[in-house]
């Protein structure tokens, strides 16, 4: 068998040498065509298969997350939807990267590019930068626990050690925030030491208001509570308010004003709108009742 193979190779070599230049070019071109045609079909099948598999996996992730996520009784439907969307986005991105990376390796093998040396080289490079990669690993592990513990979701308003903003995107490595001025912050998860979520389960109207020391406190309390109830009963605002804003206490004796605290509860992210409307209505009613909101002033005694 081995002798026949050697004999056929010798025969082919002699036959190829006897071919004219044009015949040789035609033969080489035909070989390249057969090779490209064969590999092209297989590569096309790999790409189409990866796309179909990715689409199926994304649908499965969507259904599994919706089925597996435990409903928090304290959270609204909107909050649960945010949590599901965050998990689906992260798992979908991770699965897509894995699927297309495997497809890329299969294509390299199909075109006869050795994959093992590439993977070995990647392992050596990974080992060389391992000490620098510890921060990346720290970010990913922290991100995993942030997501699993549902500390915040896409659409929440959070504060990271003084960095405030709306959560626009979450990956395993970092969170993207956008503040009220439109500035975007990319915060690695490993750098997050303390998280303040301003929109989980419910939000609160927490308003300090200064009134004149000459004002009648009982009358002020009656006006504030009435305005809070009217706001709560207004059809345009009722769906956003859980508990109507009401007088809580006298909070401070300031230099020029008696400071009172008003407290109420709203749906997540609605506290700023409700507080703004409450300020407007209190000012209108104070003007009607003749209740003064003082400005800073000092009394100087001249001897």
Secondary structure, 3 states (H helix, E strand, C coil): CHHHHHHHHHHHHHHHHCCCHHHHHHHHHHHHHHHHHHHHHHHHHHHHHHHHHHHHHHHHHHHHHHHHCCCCCCCCHHHHHHHHHHHHHHHHHHHHHHHHHHHHHHHHHHCCCCHHHHHHHHHHHHHHCHHHHHHHHHHHHHHHHHHHCCCCCCCCEEEECCEEEEEEEECCCEEEEECCCCCEEEEEHHHCCCEEECCCCCEEEEEEEEECCCCCHHHHHHHHHHHHHHHHHCCCCHHHEEEEEEEEEEEEECCCCEEEEEEEEECCCCHHHHHHHHHHHHHHHHHHHCCCCCCCCCCCCCC
